[in-house]
């Protein structure tokens, strides 16, 4: 009856009857006609059902599509869907960013609702609570006082600076945590750029020298992973050689291999007060129009000794994640950046989206594209959602 109603509706709305065609019973050929609306689908012959028609009658006198492949069979229950699921998402896949500053209190970040700048004490508490939810990895982003900033960013390799002290404290209080540090000069630069500036030009090789000292400084403090995000040419090989020569062969390099000159970074720069003092970053970050160039960058970084590769931003560049995943056999990371986070937060606050459902779907899409690691400001929240889902299903 329901099928008959649907057929009637199709005729009224679209002006045609689905499945009208030629059928056959024995040797009698049935002409193509539009069957009367009161024709029964089963109980007697229907011209939509026959040897050459799309439907036939099964042994239970019911119509059936003459098709052996039925992908819906693998979707018919939650148990079967779980059994054949191609992609998984766990808290261990998440890399949690932590903004830190020298103040002894926590401050909110207006353009990133739910994110804060931590004191060193609150940073430790945040890591402990996230570890309890299954998040294992954390990356530090420092907000540096203006009076410590300079063109060469010397504060970046001050062994008594904010990041080295934060690393030492975390490794002491939470030794099981994987501590990742950002290697770049922009938080330390009075120009707001990722490199040393001379007459309006960002110098590549001079900057690499500064990055080497920064990476070594963080390794000495106990960092498990250093993550160069600057996009200077040759910096991965130079950092790897320096770390190895000084005995830090165990320290991994997570390279921002494909970091695009994106419009999605605004809230992050608010958080660190690191907006460029002039111009833009297009002479060293990648052109959003380019895909093949990302494969060149990734291949170079892999050859220079990177242990992991990253694509930044995330959602607008899933094609890049996929392409690098299939071109280079190294673990892949993706950065779900501040602009993506802020858009989801704003839409959720307006009541326009289901925040939990959309965020988890977004994170799953990163995994499906090929990312092993997802750097996201939703790390702790998503871990809690995953924990709740597991508890409700058990």
N, C-alpha and C positions, 0 to 999 in steps of 0.2 A: 504493500500500500504506500509506504513512504517513497519507494522508487517511482511509483506511478505519479505521485504528487509532484516529485521533482521533474519528471518528464513533462507533465502538464505545464509546470512553471517555465521550463525551458522554452516551450512552444510559445507561451504568452509573451515572455520577456525578449527572447532572441529571434522569434519567428521561425524556428526550425525544431524538428524532433530529433534528439540524439539517437544514433544507431539506425536511422532509416537506411535500408540497403537491400541487397538481394540475398535471399536465403534459398534453401533447397530441402525438400523432404522426399527421400527416395529419388525418383527420376523427375519429379514435378518441380519445375523452376518457378520461383515466386518473383513477381515483378517488383521493382523498386517502388514502394508506395509509402505514404505517411499513414501509419495505422490509426484507426479511430482512437480517440482519447480514452475510451472505456475498455480498450483491449486489455486483457489480463496478461501479465508478464509470464505467468506459468499456469498450467492447467490445460491449455491447448496451444497449438502452434502460434508463435508470434513471428512476423516477418523480420524482426530484429534478431532472431535466433535461428541459426542454420549453419550449413556446412561452410559457407563463405562469409558469414556474418561475424561481427566482433564478439557476439555472445553465443553461448550454447547452453543446453540443459544438462545438468549433472544427474547422477544416479538418484538424487533426492528430489528431482523435479524442481530444481532451483537454477536460476540463470548464473552463469559463471563466465568470466573473461578467459578466453583460451590463451593463457599465458603461464609458463612454468616459473619464471622468475618473479618473485613477489618480495621486494625489499622490505615491505611493511611487516613481514614475519619477524624480522629482527628488531622491531620496535614495539611489539605487542604488549610487553610488560616491563616494569622497572627492572626486574631481575635479568631479563634478556638484554635490555638496553645496557645495563651495567656490565654484563658479561662480554659484550662485543664492543664496548666503548674504546675508541682509538686513542683518546687523549685524556690524561689525568691532570689534576691540579691539586697540589698539596702545599702546606705551609713551608715545607723545605725548599720549594721552588722560588720563594719570595725573598728578595733582598730589601731590607728596610732602611730607608734613608733617615738620618738623624741630623737636624740642624743644631749646632752648638754655638755658644758664645761665652764670654768671660763672666757675665753677670751671674749672681747667685740666685736668680729667680727665672721663672719661665715666662716667655712673652709670646703672645699669639701673633700669627702672620695673617694679616687682614685678607690678602688675596688668595690664601690657601686655608679655608675654614677647616678646623680640626688639626692643623699642623702648628707646631710651636718651635721656638728656639729654646733648647734645653740648657740648663746649667750642667756642670759635670755631675753633680749629685743626682739630678733628675734624669740625666742620660742613663746612668747605671740602673735606676729603678725601671725606666722604660725598657731597657734591654732585658732585665730579669722577667718582667711581665710578658714580653714578647717571646722569650725563650720558652716560657711555660705553655705558650700556645703552639709551639712547634717551629717558630721562625728561628733560623740558626745564623743568619748572616746580616751584617749591619754595615752601612757605609756612612762615613762622617763628612759633613759639609760645614765648614767654620764661617761664622760671621766675624770678620776681623775689624778691630777698631781703626778708625781713619788715621790716627796718628802712627799706626804701625805699617801703613801702606806705603809703597814706593814703586818706582818704575821697574826696578829689577826684582821686586817682591822678595827681598831677603828674609822677611819673616816666615816665608814658606819653608825654609830649612833651619829655623831656629829650634834647636833641640829642647829648649824650655818653653816652646810655644804652645798654643792651645791644642793643636791636634796631637803632637807627641804626648802631652800630658793625658789627653783623653784616651789615647791608645793604651798607654801604660795602666791607667786606672781600669779600663775595661778588661784587659788581659789578667789583671790581678783579681778583680771582683767577679768576673764572668769568664773564666778561662775557656769554657766550651764555646763561646761566641766566636764566629768568624768575623774578624775586623778588617774592613776594606777602607782604604783612604783615597781621597780624590787627589790626583796629581795634576795641578794646573795653577797658573799664576793669577787668574782673574780675582779671586777673593782677596789677594794680597797686593793687587796692583792699584796704584792711584789713577791709572788710566782706564781701569775696568776691562782690560783686554787679557787674553790668555798668554800673552808673551811680552817681551821687552819691546818698547816702542822707541824708535829713533826717527825724527822728522816725519811722523805720521805713518811709518812702516813698521809692521810687526816682524822683528828679526827672528828667523828660524833657528839658526845654529846657536846663537847666544842664548836663546830661550831654552833650548835643549840642555845646555849646561846647567841652567838653574833647575830644570826639572830633574836632572840626575841627582843633584844635591838634595832636593825635596824628597825623592823616592828613597834615597839612602837614609835620610833622617827618619822617615816613617818606618823603614825596615828596622833600624836600630831600636826604635821605640817598641817594636813587637808586632807591627802590622802583618797580617796573614797575606793580604793581597794589596797591591798598589794598582790604581786605576787611572792611567793617564787619559785625561779628557780634553786635552789642549788642541789636538790635530796638527801638531808640528811634524814635518817630515823627518823620519829617521829616529824619532825619540824612543821607540820600543827597543830597537837594537842597542841603542846607547845605554838605556836604563838597564837592560838585561846584562850587558857586559859589566857595567859598574857593580850591580848587585852580586854577580857571580864572583867578580874579582875580590870583593870585600867579604866573601863567605856567606852571602845571603841567597844561596842557591835554592833554598826552600821557599822563598817568598815568590808568590805568583804574580803575574801581570794580567790584569783584565783591561784590555785595550778598547777604548772607544774608537773602533775602526771606522764606523760610518756615522759620524756626527754631523748632522745637517744644520745649515744656517737657517734655523726655523723660527717662525713667529710664535711658537708654543712655549717659549722659555721665560716669558715675562714674570710670572709669579715667583719662580725660583730666584730671579735676579732681585726681586723685592726682598726675598727672605735673607739674602746675603749682602744686599746693597752693593751689587756688582754690575750694574748697568754700564755698558761701554761709555767712556767719557767723550768719545767722538766716533763718528762713522758707524760701521757695523763690523761683523766678523766674517764677511764673505770671502776674504782673501785666504782664510785658513779652514773654516768650516765648509762643508760640501754644499753644492748647489742642489736645492730640492728637486730640480728637474732631472738629475742624473742618477741612473741605476747601475750602469756598467762600471762607473768609477768606484762604486762601493766594493765591487769585486776586486778591483786593483788594490784598494786600500787594505782590504781584509787579507788578501794573499801576501802583501808586503809585511803586514804585522805578524802573520803566522810564520813567515820565513825569518823574521827578525827575533822570534822567541816569545811571542805572546802565548799565554796559556788559555785565555778565553777572549772572545770578541763580543763587542756590544754594538747595537744599533740604537740611535737616539735621533728623534723621538720614536715612539712606538706605533700607535695605531695608524697614523698616516703612512707608515713605512713597513707594513707587514710584508709587502712584496720583497723588500730588501732583506728582511729577516729570512724569508723563504729561500731567496737566491743564494745568500751567503751560507745558509745551512747546508745546501746541496753542493756548494763549491769548496768548502773548507771543512776539514774534519776536526774541528775544535768545539768545545762547549760554547753555546750561544747565549748571550744575554740581550735583553731589550729594556729600554728605559721608558716606563710609562710616565711621561714628564708632567711638570707642574701645570701647564696649560690644559692638558687632557684631564688631569685631576680636577682643576678648577671648573671646567665645563660640566663635568659630571656632578660635582657638588652643587653648582648653581641650579642645574636642572632638577636635581633631587630636592633642593630647598624650595623650589617653586611647585613641587608636586607633579612635575611633568614626566618623571621616570620613576621606576622602582629601583632605587639606588643599589640595593643588594643584588638584584637579578642582573642589572646592567653591568655592574662592576665585575661580578663573577664571570659573566659571559665575555667581557673584554679580556680579562686575564686568561681565560681559556683560549681565546683566539690567539693570544701570544704563544701559548704552548702549541696550539695546532699549527701555527706558522713555522715552528721549529725552535722556539726559545726554550732553553733549559732553565734559565734564571730570569726572573722578572723584577726589576727595580721599580718599586711602586710605593707611593705615599699611602696606599690602601693596605700595605702589607699586614699590619697588626689587625686591622678591622676584618680583612678578608680571612685571616687565620682564625679569628673568632667565629666568623660565619661558617667556615669549613668545619670547625670543631662542633658547632651547634648542629649542623646538618648530619654529621657522623653520629652524634648522640641521639638525634631524633629517629635515625634509621636503625639503631641497634635495639 
